[in-house]
Amino acid sequence: MEPEHKELLRKHLLELSGQIQVSDTIVPFLFQENILTEAQVQLIQSLQTETQKSLQLLQLLPGRGPRAFPALLRALDDYSWVRDKLLLELQDSPGPETGQTGESSIIIIYE
């Protein structure tokens, strides 16, 4: 995962964990896309509340490789307002080297 994606998830960790429910579609999708392992899915599903599950997922994702953030964005189909907010913030944030705004390296592929 790119540093700016990690920072974005960290910055919005509590807000995101209160807005998304990961059990029904997000975790299964990320498992299907080989972002999460079976052990990670079991860990997430073993937690009591949706907020705990969301927090655990958001803490695991930064270590799951370069495909994790784009896969998360695709998994957020049912939460388009959350996805759009993350994308908008990425577009509005300064680029890492240039300080320019409006640059984003995210490509979302809908199938």
FIPAFI-644344 format. One record per residue: x, y, z of N, C-alpha, C in turn. Coordinates in steps of 0.1 Angstrom, whole numbers. Example, Ala and Ser with C-alpha at 12.3 -4.5 7.8 and 13.67 -1.06 7.14 Angstrom:
<rs>
   n.east   n.north    n.up   ca.east   ca.north   ca.up   c.east   c.north    c.up
      132       -57      78       123        -45      78      132       -33      78
      128       -22      71       137        -11      71      129         0      79
</rs>
This chain:
<rs>
   n.east   n.north    n.up   ca.east   ca.north   ca.up   c.east   c.north    c.up
        8       -12       0         0          0       0        9        12       0
        5        22      -8        13         35      -9       12        42       4
       23        50       7        23         57      20       11        67      21
        7        73      11        -5         83      12      -18        75      14
      -19        63      10       -31         55      12      -31        50      27
      -19        46      32       -18         43      46      -22        54      55
      -17        66      52       -20         78      60      -34        82      59
      -41        80      48       -55         83      46      -63        74      55
      -60        61      55       -68         52      63      -65        54      78
      -53        57      82       -50         60      95      -57        73     100
      -57        83      92       -64         96      95      -79        94      97
      -85        85      90       -99         83      91     -103        70      97
      -94        64     105       -97         51     111     -110        50     119
     -111        59     128      -123         59     137     -136        62     129
     -135        72     121      -147         76     113     -151        65     104
     -142        59      97      -145         48      88     -151        36      95
     -145        33     107      -150         21     114     -164        23     119
     -168        35     120      -182         37     124     -192        38     113
     -187        39     100      -196         41      89     -197        28      80
     -188        19      81      -189          7      73     -192        -6      81
     -199       -15      75      -200        -28      81     -193       -38      72
     -183       -44      77      -174        -52      68     -178       -67      67
     -186       -72      75      -189        -86      76     -196       -92      63
     -206       -85      58      -214        -90      47     -207       -91      34
     -201       -80      30      -195        -79      16     -180       -76      15
     -176       -67      24      -162        -62      23     -152       -72      26
     -153       -79      37      -143        -90      40     -143      -101      30
     -155      -106      27      -155       -117      17     -149      -113       3
     -152      -100      -1      -146        -96     -13     -131       -95     -13
     -126       -90      -2      -111        -89       0     -105      -102       1
     -112      -112       7      -107       -126       7     -106      -132      -7
     -117      -130     -14      -118       -134     -28     -107      -129     -37
     -103      -116     -34       -93       -110     -42      -79      -112     -37
      -78      -122     -28       -65       -126     -22      -58      -114     -15
      -65      -105      -9       -60        -94      -1      -59       -99      13
      -69      -106      18       -69       -112      32      -67      -127      31
      -60      -132      41       -59       -146      43      -71      -152      50
      -72      -165      50       -83       -171      57      -82      -169      72
      -70      -169      77       -68       -166      92      -72      -152      95
      -69      -142      86       -73       -129      89      -88      -127      89
      -95      -134      79      -109       -134      79     -115      -139      92
     -110      -150      96      -115       -156     109     -112      -147     121
     -101      -141     121       -98       -131     132     -109      -120     132
     -111      -114     120      -121       -103     119     -135      -108     123
     -139      -120     118      -152       -125     120     -154      -129     135
     -143      -132     142      -144       -136     156     -147      -124     166
     -146      -112     161      -148       -101     170     -163       -98     172
     -166       -92     183      -180        -90     187     -189       -80     179
     -183       -68     177      -191        -58     170     -186       -54     157
     -195       -48     149      -191        -44     135     -180       -33     136
     -180       -25     146      -170        -15     148     -156       -21     150
     -156       -32     159      -143        -39     162     -138       -46     149
     -148       -52     141      -144        -58     129     -138       -48     119
     -145       -37     118      -140        -26     108     -126       -21     112
     -124       -19     125      -111        -14     130     -100       -24     127
     -103       -37     130       -93        -47     127      -90       -48     112
     -100       -48     104       -97        -48      89      -89       -36      85
      -92       -24      90       -85        -12      86      -71       -12      91
      -68       -19     102       -55        -20     108      -47       -31     100
      -53       -41      95       -46        -51      87      -43       -47      73
      -51       -39      67       -50        -36      52      -36       -29      49
      -31       -20      56       -19        -13      52       -7       -23      50
       -7       -35      56         3        -44      54        0       -55      44
      -10       -53      36       -14        -63      27      -10       -61      12
       -1       -52      10         5        -50      -4       -2       -39     -12
        4       -37     -24        -1        -26     -32      -15       -27     -38
      -20       -39     -38       -34        -41     -43      -45       -38     -33
      -41       -37     -20       -50        -36      -9      -59       -24     -10
      -54       -12     -13       -62          0     -13      -71         1     -25
      -67        -2     -37       -76         -3     -48      -87       -13     -46
      -84       -24     -40       -94        -35     -37     -104       -30     -27
      -99       -23     -17      -108        -17      -7     -118        -8     -14
     -113         1     -22      -122         10     -29     -133         3     -37
     -129        -8     -44      -139        -16     -51     -149       -23     -42
     -144       -27     -30      -152        -33     -20     -162       -24     -14
     -160       -11     -15      -168         -1      -9     -180         3     -18
     -184        -5     -28      -195         -2     -37     -207         2     -30
     -211        -5     -19      -223         -2     -11     -221        10      -2
     -210        15      -2      -207         27       6     -200        37      -3
     -207        41     -13      -201         50     -23     -197        63     -18
     -205        68      -8      -201         81      -2     -188        80       6
     -185        69      12      -172         67      18     -161        66       8
     -163        58      -2      -153         57     -13     -150        71     -19
     -161        78     -22      -159         91     -29     -152       101     -20
     -155       100      -7      -148        110       2     -133       106       2
     -129        94       3      -115         90       2     -108        94     -10
     -115        92     -22      -109         96     -35     -108       111     -36
     -117       118     -31      -117        133     -32     -105       138     -23
     -104       132     -12       -93        137      -3      -79       134      -9
      -78       122     -16       -65        119     -23      -63       129     -34
      -73       132     -41       -71        142     -52      -67       156     -47
      -72       160     -36       -70        173     -30      -57       174     -22
      -51       163     -19       -39        163     -11      -27       166     -20
      -17       172     -14        -4        175     -22        3       162     -26
        9       162     -37        17        151     -42       29       150     -33
       34       137     -32        45        135     -22       58       143     -26
       62       144     -39        74        150     -42       72       164     -47
       61       167     -54        60        180     -61       53       190     -53
       44       186     -43        36        195     -36       24       200     -44
       22       194     -56        11        197     -64       -1       190     -59
      -13       196     -62       -26        189     -59      -32       183     -71
      -41       174     -69       -49        169     -80      -43       156     -86
      -32       151     -80       -25        140     -86      -29       127     -78
      -33       117     -85       -37        104     -78      -33        93     -86
      -28        82     -79       -24         70     -86      -33        59     -85
      -46        62     -82       -56         51     -81      -63        49     -94
      -64        37     -98       -72         33    -109      -82        23    -104
      -95        25    -106      -105         16    -101     -111         9    -114
     -111        -4    -113      -116        -12    -124     -129       -18    -120
     -140       -15    -126      -153        -21    -123     -155       -32    -133
     -159       -44    -128      -161        -55    -137     -176       -58    -137
</rs>
